[in-house]
């Protein structure tokens, strides 16, 4: 009497295909990281948010640091960074922590005004 071995499919090719598909999707997809460098506690606002269609720059300010393009900088480094902005109509999204001293806010606005950047949008959290 012959002994029969149970027939089982070979899973090796299936596993290979799954790994190839996984690698393909990981390589071909893009992950957009928010340009946030600082942890901010934004004030709340009752107004509806507005969608912006064009490319804009996010500036973050808290009581210790200042960040642009997701990188924390000093005020001196920030001033050299904003000089590189060629289009003076570029929208600047400004996120300011609610605990920041008014003096730091005025210093930030003075730097922006000195470079002729007036297109500002202050961001806040939506009211619950």
C-alpha atoms as one frame of an Amber mdcrd trajectory, in Angstrom:
protein
   0.000   0.000   0.000   1.285   3.421  -0.984   1.380   6.209   1.504   0.097
   9.499   0.232   1.516  12.772   1.401  -1.040  15.488   2.033  -1.072  18.131
  -0.663  -0.356  21.626   0.639   0.287  24.657  -1.509   3.743  26.155  -1.419
   3.385  29.579   0.257   6.859  30.855  -0.584   5.896  32.526  -3.898   2.834
  34.129  -2.300   4.924  35.567   0.523   7.452  36.879  -2.002   4.711  38.665
  -3.950   3.259  40.183  -0.778   6.668  41.543   0.274   7.317  42.953  -3.194
   3.928  44.720  -3.142   4.599  46.051   0.346   7.973  47.448  -0.696   6.445
  48.956  -3.849   3.729  50.802  -1.919   6.141  52.028   0.751   8.554  53.389
  -1.831   5.947  54.938  -4.110   3.855  56.643  -1.436   4.736  60.000   0.056
   4.218  60.974   3.639   3.614  64.660   4.193   4.940  65.630   7.548   3.388
  68.662   9.118   5.902  71.425   9.436   5.541  71.597  13.170   8.591  71.818
  15.356   7.115  73.223  18.575   4.348  71.996  20.841   1.849  74.844  20.896
  -1.319  75.450  22.861  -3.238  77.619  20.380  -6.067  79.895  21.495  -9.614
  79.014  20.448 -11.656  80.889  17.865 -15.348  80.703  16.991 -14.811  81.604
  13.332 -14.757  78.970  10.613 -11.419  77.924   9.184 -10.418  78.928   5.688
  -8.819  76.591   3.147  -5.735  77.957   1.407  -5.047  76.838  -2.169  -1.450
  78.022  -2.619   1.846  77.201  -0.984   2.324  78.977   2.307   4.898  79.166
   5.094   4.201  78.116   8.680   5.855  80.049  11.502   5.565  78.812  15.079
   6.287  80.799  18.221   6.261  79.682  21.841   7.785  81.156  24.974  11.168
  79.493  24.348  11.573  78.994  20.602  10.742  80.171  17.126  10.396  77.803
  14.151   9.985  78.129  10.389   9.742  75.253   7.893   9.582  72.899  10.896
  13.031  73.885  12.237  13.606  75.718  15.504  15.730  78.860  15.076  16.875
  81.897  17.015  15.497  85.313  16.058  18.777  86.142  14.250  18.672  82.918
  12.203  14.992  83.508  11.527  15.747  86.964  10.141  18.231  85.513   7.640
  15.708  82.797   6.664  12.917  85.269   5.902  15.263  87.338   3.734  15.299
  84.338   1.369  11.555  84.710   0.707  11.326  86.290  -2.738   7.555  86.507
  -3.177   6.316  89.180  -0.772   2.721  87.996  -1.301   3.463  84.568   0.211
   0.992  83.727   2.947   2.611  83.321   6.360   0.605  81.068   8.698   1.591
  82.100  12.202   0.929  79.804  15.135   1.511  81.444  18.507   1.192  79.644
  21.824  -1.333  81.269  24.144   1.282  81.595  26.912   3.760  83.670  24.834
   4.627  87.108  26.132   3.372  89.949  24.001   6.940  91.249  23.665   7.976
  88.155  21.653   4.954  88.528  19.368   5.808  92.177  18.687   9.427  91.225
  17.982   8.265  88.607  15.457   5.909  91.050  13.730   8.662  93.703  13.618
  10.995  91.258  11.853   8.303  90.405   9.307   7.411  94.062   8.768  11.097
  94.921   8.285  11.240  92.446   5.388   7.999  93.724   3.826   5.990  90.604
   4.641   2.431  91.671   5.442   0.327  88.720   4.254  -0.207  87.066   7.650
  -2.738  84.564   8.944  -2.927  83.874  12.687  -4.026  80.321  13.382  -6.114
  79.160  16.306  -7.929  76.036  17.483 -11.638  75.720  16.655 -13.978  76.303
  19.582 -15.684  73.178  20.901
